[in-house]
Amino acid sequence: MKIGKETRFDWVMERHWQQMADQLDLKFTYLKKLLREIAETLEKNTTEITNSIILKHNGEKTIQKICGIINTHIKHVRTYI
């Protein structure tokens, strides 16, 4: 998935989010607000969702890896927005 013109999430900077806002005909300030809200919601709910999935599917290691990736992405978004 591209954000702006970048496909490597670790390389996404504020200018890429600006490009994405322009492509979607959104105000950049609105997109930043949405991204912050999404990051906050994910961060608040990740633990609860993780525990629920682990109990149902006994996949603790895999789920923890997925949550680690999600948390890394949340930190990245907060850094560059």
N, C-alpha and C positions, 0 to 999 in steps of 0.2 A: 504494500500500500504506500502511495506517495503522500507525503506531507509537503506541500509546496512542490518542489522538484526533487526532493530527497527521499530515497527509499530506505536508507539505513537509519533506524530510529536513534541510535546513539549519536548520529551526526546532525540531528535536527536542532536547529537554533531558532531564535525568535523570528528571524527573517523568513524562515520556511513557514511558520505559522501565519505570518503576515501574507505571504503568497497564497496560502490556502484560503485565508479569509477573502482575499481579492478574487480568487477563482470561484468562491461560493457566493460572492456578492454580499458579504457580511462585513460589518464594522469589526475591526481588529479588537477593539475593547470588549465587544460582545463575545467574540470567540474566546478571548482570554478568560472572561468570566465563566463561560461554559466549561472550559478546560479545568479551571480551578475547582468548580463544583463537582465535576466528574471525578477528579483526583481525590477530593475530600470524601466523596461518597464511597469510592472504591476502598480507600484507606480504612474508613470506619467499618465497612462490611466484610472485608477480606478475611479476617479472623473467624467470624461467625460462619461464613460460607465454607471456609477451609475445614473447620471442625465438622460441619455437617457432611461434607463429601467424604472425609476420612472415615467417619462412622459408618456411612452407607457402603463404601466401596473398598475399604481397607487399602487405600493407595497413598499412604502418608508421604513417602519419599517423593513421589511424582507431584503430588499436590503442593508440597512444600517448595519444590523447584518452581512450579508455576507461580505460586504466591511471591516467591523471591523475584521472579521476572516482573510481575505486576508492580511490586514495590520499587524496583529499580526504575521502571518506566514512570511511576508517579514522581519520584525524586527528580528525574530528568525533566519532566514537564514543569515542575515547580522551579527548577533552576533556570530554565530558558523562557519562562513566561512571566 
